[in-house]
Amino acid sequence: MTFLEMLADAQQRNRSMLCVGLDPEPSRLPGRMAGDASKIHDFCARIVDATADLVIAFKPQIAYFAAHRAEDQLERLVMHIRQVAPHVPVILDAKRGDIGSTAEQYAKEAFERYGADAVTLSPFMGFDSVQPYLQYRGKGAFLLCRTSNPGGDDLQNQQLAGLPGQPRLYEHIAKLAQTHWNTNGQLGLVVGATYPAEIERVRQIAPTVPLLIPGIGAQGGDAIATVKAGWRANAPIVVNSSRAILYAGKGDDFMDAARDAAMKTRDQLQAARGG
Ligand SMILES: O=C(O)c1cc(=O)[nH]c(=O)n1[C@@H]1O[C@H](COP(=O)(O)O)[C@@H](O)[C@H]1O
């Protein structure tokens, strides 16, 4: 199955637009795992077990593994997801971006080493830095467009005086992802839940590409406004929450607490579609 087919399948089966972000910080692991980086896999695997029937995707953030020399644990984690939730796609959050020859290695890392179904990319270095990922037919690539952090304004909100209509940089990225750059229909966009007005604008420019929307939960983004701005029947949205679900419980009940938080968030997002 392609990434888009997996997304559609998981969305329907689990009635969900929620993506659980796997950002394991050893000092925040619950109970006896606290402070033990060798338990990163076990912790994330239990979160996967507790939420696999509630999500549209899982999104491991590579820095949380690499910083603790836990890349092998990330490889095992993706295999675990394949076993317990074969219908749920894995989005590797790597935010890569480099010249073509180096991007080929990053693409190999994401899709061959880790076996991810999609990856996050910075579009800053241009189309030839994105192209190597598109050689992997059926895989997805989400381009950073209007990120959830306040500093996203520094560049993404600047107007491009040299282009007709002087679009803002994020508007231009949305247009490229919807049109010229999307040669095989593999591209999506990252837009922050902290900026629903910009999600709406991105949807006007890019009506059919999937949107990865982080920023609800710990960053305080508005889940309901996010769905209203981004959801369309023919275009998936993948709304990520990491810390608010991972660390919902601090003790041995962490799986129940994560499941409870994920279910509430999933239901809140689903309900916002209707109203
Ligand atoms: O690409 C991302 O996933 C991403 C883009 C963005 O604009 N903002 C953003 O927070 N993220 C990631 O989404 C996750 C958000 O985590 P929480 O704030 O704990 O839900 C982190 O892994 C971030 O690296």
The ligand as an SDF file (V2000), in Angstrom:
LIG
                    3D

 24 25  0  0  0  0  0  0  0  0999 V2000
    7.3980   18.5040   11.7580 O   0  0  0  0  0  0  0  0  0  0  0  0
    6.8770   18.4300   12.8880 C   0  0  0  0  0  0  0  0  0  0  0  0
    6.3910   17.3820   13.2860 O   0  0  0  0  0  0  0  0  0  0  0  0
    6.7450   19.6620   13.6700 C   0  0  0  0  0  0  0  0  0  0  0  0
    6.5710   20.8270   12.9590 C   0  0  0  0  0  0  0  0  0  0  0  0
    6.1880   21.9940   13.6240 C   0  0  0  0  0  0  0  0  0  0  0  0
    5.9270   23.0210   13.0170 O   0  0  0  0  0  0  0  0  0  0  0  0
    6.0660   21.9650   14.9690 N   0  0  0  0  0  0  0  0  0  0  0  0
    6.2810   20.8290   15.7030 C   0  0  0  0  0  0  0  0  0  0  0  0
    6.0980   20.8720   16.9300 O   0  0  0  0  0  0  0  0  0  0  0  0
    6.6950   19.6800   15.0800 N   0  0  0  0  0  0  0  0  0  0  0  0
    7.0100   18.4530   15.8570 C   0  0  0  0  0  0  0  0  0  0  0  0
    5.7990   17.9820   16.4430 O   0  0  0  0  0  0  0  0  0  0  0  0
    6.0230   17.5010   17.7690 C   0  0  0  0  0  0  0  0  0  0  0  0
    5.2010   18.3310   18.7410 C   0  0  0  0  0  0  0  0  0  0  0  0
    5.2990   17.8030   20.0240 O   0  0  0  0  0  0  0  0  0  0  0  0
    4.3000   18.2540   21.2180 P   0  0  0  0  0  0  0  0  0  0  0  0
    4.3850   19.7300   21.3020 O   0  0  0  0  0  0  0  0  0  0  0  0
    4.8670   17.5570   22.4230 O   0  0  0  0  0  0  0  0  0  0  0  0
    2.9330   17.7640   20.8650 O   0  0  0  0  0  0  0  0  0  0  0  0
    7.5250   17.5750   17.9800 C   0  0  0  0  0  0  0  0  0  0  0  0
    8.0760   16.3230   17.5990 O   0  0  0  0  0  0  0  0  0  0  0  0
    7.9940   18.6460   17.0110 C   0  0  0  0  0  0  0  0  0  0  0  0
    9.3120   18.4270   16.5820 O   0  0  0  0  0  0  0  0  0  0  0  0
  1  2  2  0
  2  3  1  0
  2  4  1  0
  4  5  2  0
  4 11  1  0
  5  6  1  0
  6  7  2  0
  6  8  1  0
  8  9  1  0
  9 10  2  0
  9 11  1  0
 11 12  1  0
 12 13  1  0
 12 23  1  0
 13 14  1  0
 14 15  1  0
 14 21  1  0
 15 16  1  0
 16 17  1  0
 17 18  2  0
 17 19  1  0
 17 20  1  0
 21 22  1  0
 21 23  1  0
 23 24  1  0
M  END
$$$$
